[in-house]
Amino acid sequence: MNNVIDMSETFGPITPEKVLKAALSSDLKEVVVIGETQDGTVYLSASTGEPRNIMWFLSAAKKLTMDAAFVEVEE
């Protein structure tokens, strides 16, 4: 997949600020931001007003996450 950017430095136990800073410097065309507030509320925001686009991004993120979870690490 040549249209997927390696974001391995923005996954893991890191601060939301680091993830958002990396996103800001990635020349993104559209974004969907999902998170949890300090009081436990789910936060969702998107740069698109099209629900189908948001769902596409969520589905793509699910697939990328699942693919990454089952990648064999070479030693």
Secondary structure by P-SEA (a helix, b strand, c coil): cccccccccccccccaaaaaaaaaacccccbbbbbbcccbbbbbbbccccaaaaaaaaaaaaaaaaaaaaccccc
